[in-house]
Amino acid sequence: MFEKIRTAVVAAMLVSASFAAVTQAKAGDDPLIIMVSGPLIDPFFSSLKKGVDDASDAMGVDTQFSTITSFDNVQADLVRLLDIAVSRNPDALLVGNFFPDAMGPLVKRASENGIPVFIHNTGASTWRELGAVGYVGEAPYQMGKTAGEFFLAQGANNGICFIHVPGQPALEQRCAGFEDTMKGAGGTSKMLSIPATDSQNSQAILQALKGAIQTNPDLSAIFTLGATQAALAVQAVKEQDKIGKIRVGTTDLSTPMLEAVKAGELEFLIDQQPYLQGYYSVTAAVHFLRYGLAPVDRIQTGPLLITAENADQVLEANRKYTGVRGAQ
């Protein structure tokens, strides 16, 4: 254990040393900090941006939030925005590495050019090798594992993991954690996906889920990877007259889905706390620029399991502090 701690400290010292000149040269009173992240049409990213805004106010800095407007051409659009952000040579770059094959080389280029990079949301397994100073986000495999364990404890062992942005590694890792857990306990699992262009197409999602229910009479669990998709899964179960036979759970939050948990229509939500991802990313960047401080390991914000036992607490927090929990 002590050897691991010593190794982490040495790694942090090396990272700090490699950026020392940048810190001294750029850490002025008004640093240019750019975040490249997901679209605000998704309440998840609205919550993340609120964390960015609140941290920026608290730290006395201005963080520019660069995002796309839809999921229609998500990978290419994010790569374009990231390329623009890197070319501006900011004092710090905060980026969600949603598509590592396409975005990773740009992150590495930024790091090699002396730009301190903090990765958020996805990219937990590669942030060090890309030269990033830190990572704030979920542990996607663990999120899927948590879902599988919950379903199994309820006696549901025949499941599907519904992925609405195919090719997105973090979502695929969630499904992998779910599938491994279900199969490891003697159950069955498979992944169901739709084209990324239909990720917000309610009718396409509903039809895909209803089709999966119709073709799998033994299905007992549906695990979705977003609150919007979870609402449609609940609807599909109702329309197929499978209430009580098929359990539904999801990652990420919305107010209707919190209410669905209270009503017993949804088993659970797994929160990765996007507000914290935004907040900690900004504060970590400012602490690094001002003081040369950096986390020695990733900052993990999920999974946090929400069930009927604690849904009221989350709903109350969202009523008092709108948007912080990523629920609308």
Protein Blocks (a to p, Z undefined) as FASTA:
>chain_A
ZZmmmmmmmmmmmmmmmmmmmmmmmmcfbdcdddddddfkbmklmmmmmmmmmmmmmnop
acdddddfbfklmmmmmmmmmmmmmmnopabdcdddfblmlmmmmmmmmmmnopacddeh
iaplmmmmnopabdcdddfklmmmmmmmmmmmnopabdcdddfbghiaklmmmmmmmmmm
mmmnopacddddddfklmmmmklmmmmmmmmmmmmmkbcbdcdfbfklmmmmmmmmmmno
pghjaccddehidfklmmmmmnopafbdcdehlmlmmmmmmmmmmmmmmnopacfbdcdf
bdcdddfklmmmmmmmmmmmghklopZZ
